[in-house]
Amino acid sequence: MLREKVGRNEISQLVSDKVGKEELADYLPDMDGYDLKTKNLIREEISSLKSSITETIRAWDLKLVSLRKELDPDAIARLIQSKADQQTLDEEINGLDFKVGTLDRNLVCIATDFETFQKAINKMHLSLVSL
């Protein structure tokens, strides 16, 4: 179907409704301000995300350091060597029991010798008193 031709009156009406460049610029949003707002929003989001990631990495690092300390093979070997096994402990206790027994016998001998010495002194004293 063919359309009818547009008349001059209709053309002038269409031209009068036309928006000029100046008016068109007023209707469009300010792209510079929009870009600036978008950049600031992105910076804020990235900053918070960066701080969150940094805190998480620090926490992981601290956990790794503590795990390394706990799982240090040299430290574990030193701890194992410093712990006495049951046989060594029994031998040490038997040795101490022997030493305590020896000291006890020596103390009894010293006490007996002292009593004998005191009896001898008492006899000498009685002898001197009787003279």
C-alpha positions, 0 to 999 in steps of 0.5 A: 500500500502506498501512503499518501503524500504529506502536505506542507502543513503537516511538514511545518507541524513536524518541523515545529515539534522538532527539538534543537541541539541545545534542548536535546543536551538539556534532556540528556544526563550529565555523563561526566557526573555519572562517570565520576559517581560510578568510579567512586562507587567502584573504588569504595567497593574495591577498597572494602573488598581489598581490606577483606581479602587482606584480613583473610590473607593475614589470618591464613598466614598466622594459621600457617605460621602456627601450623609450621611451629606445631609440625616442625620435625626438628622440634618434634624430634627434640621433644621426643629426645627430651622425653624419658622412656619408661626403661630409662626412668626405671633405671634412674629410679633404681639408681636413686633407690640404691643411693638413698639406701646407701645414704640411710645405711651410712647415716645409721653407721654414723649414728652408731659410731657417735653413740659408741664415741659418746659411751667412750667419753662417758666412761672416760668421764666416770674414770676421771671423776672417780680419781 
